[in-house]
Amino acid sequence: MKVPVEDNLFDLLCPTAMSCAIGNLKLNRRGLERYNYLQRTLLKDGGALNPDFQRAFKSFYRVRRSDGWCEMFFTILDREKHNLAVSFRDVLAEIHCGTKRVEASFASKLVATINANRPVWDRHVLDNMGLKPPHWSRNPSRRLRRCEKLYEGIRTSTSRTIRKSEFEEWRSQFDDEFPQFSHFTDIKKLDLLLWQSRPSEPSGHASGKSSPGAGGVSGAFSR
């Protein structure tokens, strides 16, 4: 299975792509505000069991699952919210055990909500990194293992990238443009830049990923 190589990430965010990413983020500040809200409120006001938190999370990440699925998901998130060592592998396996679905993207979002130093599995990020999700397999255990391997590759690559001197320029550009969000972790800043390094999409475009929230926010920030 192809895994990311951190040196390639610097090629992905050439000046043109970086300008595109910053431009998209500037057009969609409400998405950054919605993410900031989720991170601030997870550990208070009822945490992940708070209906307002759940509505915001489902809107931001475009959760289109049954009530039973959501109850299970938010129960895991609330139970583990203080566990910064929460494991993608364990969350992926628990969601699969409860739903029979291999939910790599949502498992990563749960983990990254608890620990913002963990990357998000997102189709735009994977595309920009030249990666493909594991092929469907009749053997769910095999597919789970493939997802684990790919996620660990993403985690290793992004962790190495933010420790390189070249990343300092990316961080500085992000902080200069969004000083109110300069407290975001370097992993999240990298994730946002990789995610948004694509042309803006028309408003309302359904990407199958998250939306930054209600209120007609541009589809360019749909995750």
ABEGO torsion letter per residue (X at the ends): XBBBBAAAAAAABBAAAAAAAAAAAAAAAAAAAAAAAAAAAAABGGEAABAAAAAAAAAAAGBBBBAAAAAAAAAAAAAAAABAABBAAAAAAAAAAAAGBBBAAAAAAAAAAABAABBBBBAAAAAAAGBBBBBBBABAAAAAAAAAAAAAAAAAAAAAAAABAAAAAAAAAAAAABAAAAABBAAAAAAAAAAABBBBBBBGBBAGBBBAEBGGBBAAABX
